[in-house]
Amino acid sequence: MAAMEPRDLCEQSPSYVRSIAPYQPGKPIAELAREYNLDPASIVKLASNENPLGLSPAAKLALQREIADLARYPDGGAFDLKVALCRRYRVAQENIVVGNGSNDVLELAAAAFLAPGASAVYSQHAFAVYPLATLARGAKGIAVPAKQFGHDLDAMAAAVRTDTRIVFLANPNNPTGTFAPHAEVERFLAKIPRNVLVVLDEAYNEYLPEALRFDTVKWLERFPNLMIVRTFSKVYGLAGLRVGFGLMHPAVADLLNRVRQPFNVNNLALAAAAAALHDDAFIEKSFKLNRDGLKQFEAGARQLDLAFISSVGNFLTIEFARVQGKPQGGVIFEKLLREGVIVRPVAGYEMPDHLRVTVGTGVENDRFLVALTKVLGR
C-alpha cells in the first residue's frame, strides 16, 4: 500500500476544522527579546489583560501548601473550590462547572450544544473564542454588526434563528471594553427563546465601577437558559494557572460535565482559586490600580490627540488615523515592539485602526505612553 502523504491525511479532517484561523495570543516577552535582541528585563508587556500586581498573597500561600501533593491527581469534582464559590455566589454545587480557564467553559458549552446544522449568535468585535468554538463544532456563526463598537442587543435578539442553540454575550466586552447596562441585558434575556442557551461572559466583571455593578447571578432563577462565565485570570491574577467557572441550571451543568475532560483543572489552580476568591483586600487594590491606570491612559491619549473607546475593563483600545488610506494599527504595533513595549493588535477583530493596551503599573503605563509618543513622532 502506498504511503499516505501528510497533506492527504490532513484533508481527511472536516472542512470546517481546516477553515479555522488559529487563535493568536499576545507576543511573549522571551520571543520579543530573541527577535530584536532586547534585554527581557527591559520589556514591558501590556498585551494580554493580566493583573500587573501578580497573584493574590492568599493564593501564594495556598500554592506553597499544595506543592507537596502534586504527585496526586486533582479533585475532578473541584469540591473545595465549589464550596468557596457557593459561599460567594449563594448557589449550589450542582450549579457550578469549573474549567481550565473560562475559555474551557465556553468550549464546553459549544461541545454540549453545537453541531453541524446548528448556529450560534455573537457580536462583531467580540471575543475570538466564540467563533472558534462555534466553527470547531461545524456550526454556523452569526456575527451581528456592532453598535459603536458595543453589542447591539436588539439586533442580536433578532438574529436568533430556529437552528440557533447558543448566544454569546460578553459584558464587559473584550477587546473593546464596552458595557451593556444590566437593565438592557435583562430585557435581552427575556426576548431569547428558552431553548437557546445564553452564555453571559463576565470575565472583566470585577473591574466594573461600583455604580455599574449588579448581581447577575440572581437571574439564574428566572432564566434557566442562562449561563454566567467568569475567570480567575484577570483581577485575581491567576492567568498562568488557567482556572475559570460557569454558573448555570443543574441540567445544563450536567450536560457540560458529560463533555468535560476528567481532571480538567490542576491541583495548584484549584487551591489558588479557592484562596484568591476571598482575598478582598487584594481585589480592591487591583481594582483601584486599574481605575488609576485607565485614567492615565485616557489622559495620555487625549494629550496625543488620539481617539479611544471608553472602557470598563482592564485595558484601553486606542484608534490611530489612517495614512494615505492605510490602517496604522499594525504599523504602530511593530514600532512599539522595537521600543520594547508589547501591546495587542486587534485587526483580527475587524479593527485594523486600533491597538489594545492592558493597564499595567504606573511605571509601565508611563513607559508605554513615552514609547507611543516617540513612535508617533510627537
C-alpha positions as CSV (number, residue, x, y, z in Angstrom):
1,M,0.0,0.0,0.0
2,A,1.4,3.4,-0.9
3,A,2.2,5.7,1.9
4,M,-0.3,8.5,2.5
5,E,1.1,12.0,2.1
6,P,0.7,14.2,5.2
7,R,-1.3,16.6,3.0
8,D,-3.7,13.8,2.0
9,L,-4.0,12.8,5.7
10,C,-4.9,16.4,6.8
11,E,-7.6,16.6,4.1
12,Q,-9.5,13.9,5.9
13,S,-10.1,16.4,8.6
14,P,-13.6,18.1,8.4
15,S,-13.5,21.1,6.2
16,Y,-14.9,23.3,9.0
17,V,-11.9,22.5,11.1
18,R,-9.5,23.2,8.3
19,S,-11.2,26.6,7.7
20,I,-10.4,27.8,11.3
21,A,-7.8,30.5,11.7
22,P,-5.9,29.6,14.9
23,Y,-6.2,31.9,17.9
24,Q,-3.3,34.4,18.1
25,P,-2.1,35.0,21.7
26,G,-0.2,38.1,22.8
27,K,3.5,38.0,21.9
28,P,5.6,36.6,24.8
29,I,8.4,38.6,26.3
30,A,11.0,35.9,25.6
31,E,10.0,35.9,21.9
32,L,10.4,39.6,21.5
33,A,13.7,39.6,23.3
34,R,15.1,37.0,20.8
35,E,13.5,38.7,17.8
36,Y,15.0,42.2,18.5
37,N,18.0,41.2,20.7
38,L,16.5,43.1,23.7
39,D,17.1,42.6,27.4
40,P,14.0,40.7,28.7
41,A,14.1,42.8,31.9
42,S,13.6,46.0,29.8
43,I,10.5,44.8,28.0
44,V,7.0,45.9,29.1
45,K,4.2,43.5,28.2
46,L,0.7,45.2,28.1
47,A,-0.9,42.8,25.7
48,S,-2.9,40.1,27.5
49,N,-5.0,41.8,30.1
50,E,-3.1,40.3,33.0
51,N,-3.0,41.7,36.5
52,P,0.2,43.8,36.9
53,L,0.2,43.1,40.7
54,G,0.7,39.4,40.1
55,L,-1.3,36.9,42.1
56,S,-3.1,37.2,45.4
57,P,-1.0,36.7,48.6
58,A,-3.6,34.3,49.8
59,A,-3.2,32.3,46.6
60,K,0.6,32.2,47.0
61,L,0.2,30.6,50.4
62,A,-2.2,28.1,49.1
63,L,0.2,27.2,46.3
64,Q,3.0,26.5,48.8
65,R,0.8,24.2,50.7
66,E,-0.3,22.3,47.6
67,I,3.1,21.6,46.2
68,A,3.7,18.5,48.4
69,D,0.7,16.7,46.8
70,L,1.4,17.2,43.1
71,A,2.0,13.5,42.6
72,R,-1.7,13.1,43.2
73,Y,-4.4,13.7,40.6
74,P,-6.6,16.7,41.3
75,D,-10.1,16.5,42.6
76,G,-12.1,16.0,39.5
77,G,-15.2,17.4,41.2
78,A,-13.3,20.6,42.4
79,F,-15.1,20.2,45.8
80,D,-13.1,22.9,47.8
81,L,-13.3,25.5,45.0
82,K,-17.0,24.8,44.5
83,V,-17.6,25.2,48.3
84,A,-15.9,28.6,48.1
85,L,-17.9,29.6,45.1
86,C,-21.1,28.5,46.8
87,R,-20.4,30.8,49.7
88,R,-19.5,33.8,47.4
89,Y,-22.4,33.5,45.0
90,R,-25.1,31.6,47.1
91,V,-25.6,28.8,44.6
92,A,-25.5,25.0,45.0
93,Q,-22.6,22.9,43.8
94,E,-24.9,21.5,41.1
95,N,-25.0,25.0,39.6
96,I,-21.2,25.1,39.0
97,V,-18.9,23.9,36.3
98,V,-15.2,24.5,36.7
99,G,-12.9,24.8,33.7
100,N,-9.3,25.2,32.6
101,G,-9.8,28.9,32.3
102,S,-13.1,30.5,31.3
103,N,-12.2,29.6,27.7
104,D,-12.6,25.9,28.7
105,V,-16.1,26.6,30.0
106,L,-17.0,28.4,26.7
107,E,-15.7,25.4,24.7
108,L,-17.7,23.0,26.9
109,A,-20.9,24.9,26.2
110,A,-20.2,24.7,22.5
111,A,-19.4,21.0,22.7
112,A,-22.6,20.3,24.6
113,F,-25.0,22.4,22.4
114,L,-23.4,22.9,18.9
115,A,-23.1,20.6,15.9
116,P,-23.3,20.8,12.1
117,G,-26.7,22.3,11.2
118,A,-26.8,24.5,14.4
119,S,-25.9,28.1,14.7
120,A,-24.5,30.5,17.4
121,V,-25.0,34.2,17.6
122,Y,-22.4,36.7,18.8
123,S,-21.4,40.3,18.2
124,Q,-18.9,41.7,15.8
125,H,-15.7,42.7,17.7
126,A,-16.5,40.2,20.4
127,F,-14.1,37.6,22.0
128,A,-12.4,35.5,19.4
129,V,-13.1,32.2,21.2
130,Y,-16.9,32.5,20.3
131,P,-16.4,32.0,16.5
132,L,-13.6,29.5,17.1
133,A,-15.7,27.3,19.4
134,T,-18.6,27.5,17.0
135,L,-16.7,26.6,13.9
136,A,-14.8,23.8,15.6
137,R,-18.2,22.0,16.0
138,G,-19.2,22.6,12.4
139,A,-21.9,25.1,13.4
140,K,-22.8,28.3,11.7
141,G,-21.5,31.5,13.3
142,I,-23.8,34.6,13.1
143,A,-21.8,37.7,13.7
144,V,-24.1,40.7,14.4
145,P,-22.8,44.1,13.4
146,A,-21.6,46.1,16.4
147,K,-23.2,49.4,17.5
148,Q,-20.5,51.9,18.4
149,F,-18.1,49.0,19.0
150,G,-20.5,47.5,21.5
151,H,-23.2,44.8,21.4
152,D,-26.4,45.7,19.5
153,L,-28.7,43.7,21.8
154,D,-31.9,44.2,19.8
155,A,-30.1,43.1,16.6
156,M,-28.6,40.1,18.3
157,A,-32.1,39.0,19.6
158,A,-33.5,39.4,16.1
159,A,-30.6,37.3,14.6
160,V,-31.6,34.2,16.6
161,R,-32.9,31.6,14.2
162,T,-34.8,28.3,14.7
163,D,-31.4,26.5,14.5
164,T,-29.7,28.8,17.0
165,R,-28.5,26.9,20.1
166,I,-26.2,29.5,21.8
167,V,-26.0,33.3,22.1
168,F,-22.6,34.5,23.3
169,L,-22.7,37.9,25.1
170,A,-19.5,39.4,26.6
171,N,-20.2,42.1,29.2
172,P,-17.8,43.9,29.5
173,N,-16.6,43.1,26.0
174,N,-13.1,42.3,25.0
175,P,-11.3,43.8,23.1
176,T,-13.5,47.0,23.0
177,G,-14.1,47.5,26.8
178,T,-17.7,48.4,26.1
179,F,-20.5,47.6,28.5
180,A,-24.3,47.0,28.1
181,P,-26.3,48.2,31.2
182,H,-27.8,45.4,33.2
183,A,-31.4,46.6,32.6
184,E,-30.8,46.2,28.8
185,V,-29.3,42.8,29.3
186,E,-32.2,41.7,31.4
187,R,-34.7,42.8,28.6
188,F,-32.5,41.0,26.1
189,L,-32.7,37.8,28.1
190,A,-36.5,38.0,28.2
191,K,-36.5,38.1,24.4
192,I,-34.4,34.9,23.8
193,P,-36.3,31.6,23.4
194,R,-35.9,29.3,26.4
195,N,-34.4,26.6,24.2
196,V,-31.4,28.8,23.3
197,L,-28.5,29.0,25.8
198,V,-27.3,32.5,26.6
199,V,-23.7,32.5,27.6
200,L,-23.0,35.7,29.6
201,D,-19.2,36.1,29.7
202,E,-18.3,38.3,32.6
203,A,-14.5,37.8,32.6
204,Y,-14.0,41.5,33.5
205,N,-16.9,41.8,35.9
206,E,-14.7,42.7,38.9
207,Y,-13.4,45.8,37.2
208,L,-16.8,47.4,36.9
209,P,-17.1,50.7,38.7
210,E,-19.4,50.4,41.7
211,A,-22.2,52.3,40.0
212,L,-22.4,49.7,37.3
213,R,-22.3,46.6,39.5
214,F,-25.2,44.2,39.7
215,D,-25.8,40.7,41.0
216,T,-26.5,38.9,37.7
217,V,-26.4,35.5,39.5
218,K,-29.9,36.1,40.7
219,W,-31.1,35.9,37.1
220,L,-30.4,32.2,37.1
221,E,-33.7,31.5,38.9
222,R,-35.7,33.4,36.2
223,F,-33.7,32.3,33.2
224,P,-32.9,28.6,33.2
225,N,-31.2,29.0,29.8
226,L,-28.6,31.5,31.2
227,M,-25.0,30.5,31.9
228,I,-22.7,33.0,33.6
229,V,-19.0,32.6,32.9
230,R,-16.2,34.1,35.0
231,T,-12.5,33.7,35.3
232,F,-9.6,33.9,37.8
233,S,-7.2,35.1,35.1
234,K,-7.9,38.8,35.4
235,V,-8.4,40.6,38.7
236,Y,-7.3,37.5,40.7
237,G,-4.0,37.3,38.9
238,L,-4.1,33.6,38.1
239,A,-3.8,33.7,34.3
240,G,-0.8,31.2,34.3
241,L,-2.8,28.6,36.3
242,R,-5.8,28.6,34.0
243,V,-9.0,28.4,36.0
244,G,-12.5,29.7,35.4
245,F,-16.1,28.6,36.2
246,G,-19.6,28.8,34.9
247,L,-22.8,29.2,36.9
248,M,-25.9,27.7,35.4
249,H,-29.0,25.5,35.8
250,P,-28.1,22.0,37.1
251,A,-29.4,20.3,34.0
252,V,-27.1,22.5,31.8
253,A,-24.2,21.8,34.2
254,D,-24.9,18.0,33.8
255,L,-24.5,18.3,30.0
256,L,-21.2,20.2,30.3
257,N,-19.9,17.7,32.7
258,R,-20.6,14.9,30.2
259,V,-18.1,16.5,27.7
260,R,-15.7,17.9,30.2
261,Q,-12.2,16.3,30.4
262,P,-11.5,14.4,33.6
263,F,-9.2,16.4,35.9
264,N,-9.5,19.4,33.6
265,V,-8.2,21.8,36.4
266,N,-4.9,21.1,38.1
267,N,-4.2,20.9,41.9
268,L,-2.4,24.3,42.0
269,A,-5.1,26.1,40.1
270,L,-7.9,24.7,42.3
271,A,-6.1,25.6,45.6
272,A,-5.1,29.1,44.4
273,A,-8.5,30.0,43.1
274,A,-10.3,28.9,46.3
275,A,-7.9,31.1,48.3
276,A,-7.9,34.1,46.0
277,L,-11.7,34.2,45.8
278,H,-11.9,35.7,49.3
279,D,-8.8,37.9,49.2
280,D,-10.9,41.1,49.2
281,A,-8.0,43.4,50.1
282,F,-6.1,42.2,47.0
283,I,-9.1,42.6,44.7
284,E,-9.8,46.1,46.0
285,K,-6.1,47.1,45.5
286,S,-6.2,45.6,41.9
287,F,-9.4,47.5,41.2
288,K,-8.0,50.8,42.3
289,L,-4.8,50.4,40.4
290,N,-6.8,49.6,37.3
291,R,-9.0,52.7,37.6
292,D,-6.0,54.9,38.1
293,G,-4.3,53.3,35.1
294,L,-7.3,53.8,32.8
295,K,-7.3,57.5,33.7
296,Q,-3.6,57.6,33.0
297,F,-4.1,56.1,29.5
298,E,-7.1,58.3,28.7
299,A,-5.2,61.4,29.7
300,G,-2.2,60.3,27.6
301,A,-4.4,59.6,24.6
302,R,-6.0,63.0,24.8
303,Q,-2.7,64.7,25.0
304,L,-1.6,62.9,21.8
305,D,-5.0,63.7,20.2
306,L,-5.9,60.1,19.8
307,A,-9.4,58.7,19.9
308,F,-10.2,55.7,22.2
309,I,-13.1,53.5,23.2
310,S,-14.2,54.2,26.8
311,S,-13.5,51.1,28.7
312,V,-14.7,49.4,31.9
313,G,-12.2,46.5,31.6
314,N,-8.5,46.5,32.5
315,F,-7.4,47.8,29.1
316,L,-8.0,50.6,26.7
317,T,-8.4,50.3,22.9
318,I,-6.9,53.3,21.1
319,E,-7.6,54.4,17.5
320,F,-5.0,55.6,15.0
321,A,-5.7,57.7,12.0
322,R,-5.1,56.1,8.6
323,V,-2.2,57.3,6.4
324,Q,-3.0,57.5,2.7
325,G,-6.0,55.3,3.4
326,K,-4.0,52.5,5.1
327,P,-4.7,51.3,8.6
328,Q,-1.9,52.1,11.1
329,G,-2.6,49.7,14.0
330,G,-0.1,47.1,12.8
331,V,2.5,49.7,11.9
332,I,2.3,51.3,15.3
333,F,2.4,47.8,16.9
334,E,5.7,46.9,15.2
335,K,7.3,50.2,16.1
336,L,6.3,49.8,19.8
337,L,7.9,46.3,19.7
338,R,11.2,47.9,18.7
339,E,10.9,50.1,21.8
340,G,10.4,47.0,24.0
341,V,6.7,47.6,24.5
342,I,4.2,44.8,23.7
343,V,0.5,45.7,23.2
344,R,-2.2,43.9,21.3
345,P,-3.1,44.4,17.6
346,V,-6.8,43.8,17.0
347,A,-7.0,43.6,13.2
348,G,-8.4,40.0,13.7
349,Y,-11.4,41.6,15.3
350,E,-12.0,43.7,12.2
351,M,-10.4,46.7,14.0
352,P,-7.2,47.4,11.9
353,D,-7.1,51.0,13.0
354,H,-6.8,50.1,16.7
355,L,-4.5,48.7,19.3
356,R,-5.5,47.4,22.7
357,V,-3.2,48.2,25.7
358,T,-3.6,46.5,29.1
359,V,-3.4,48.6,32.2
360,G,0.0,48.0,34.0
361,T,1.6,49.6,36.9
362,G,2.0,53.4,36.9
363,V,5.6,53.0,35.7
364,E,4.7,50.5,32.9
365,N,1.9,52.8,31.8
366,D,4.3,55.7,31.6
367,R,6.7,53.6,29.6
368,F,4.0,52.8,27.1
369,L,3.0,56.5,26.7
370,V,6.6,57.6,26.3
371,A,7.2,54.9,23.6
372,L,3.9,55.8,21.9
373,T,4.8,59.5,21.8
374,K,8.2,58.6,20.3
375,V,6.8,56.3,17.6
376,L,4.2,58.8,16.6
377,G,6.9,61.4,16.2
378,R,5.2,63.9,18.5
